[in-house]
């Protein structure tokens, strides 16, 4: 089931979807599989469940985002007015409303960046943070809740930035170059010294 749905977090329920008992993180399941191969497993699937976080469907997105950030969670179960499960909302869902579509590890990705010089990269902010880290050869805050550069900019700024706004993150100067309908479309990442990852490669303009 996990391989078929290819999601990183899966709600577990008892009997029907209105009885959500917790969330299964695929990384926890993979760790269990590895232990089983070594003969150190023995846990049931339910033992891996993490507590689910519930929100009413009337809750505003900015309030949900604030709670996601405060609690450092990425998914909430949405409850309707009758106490049933209306669905789920993820941090990615909320940020997409604010900053545009976000790709995850299962999306078909495009390499949307262009080196300006050894200290400057022009980039489409929907780039995955792990990909950006590998591209630049520098450490980035990957455990703060954001999955893309756009999300990181929003988290750091605490608002939807305007073109020309600058944000300092992990020793880098990130300048927002283009914003349309509250979506960050292009940004410039600048370092005070050459990026370790700079070098000959095929560049694709955002």
Helices and strands as residue ranges (DSSP letters): H 2-5, E 9-13, E 20-25, H 26-37, G 45-48, E 54-56, H 61-71, E 75-79, E 85-90, H 91-99, E 113-117, E 120-123, H 129-136, H 149-157, E 166-169, E 172-180, E 183-190
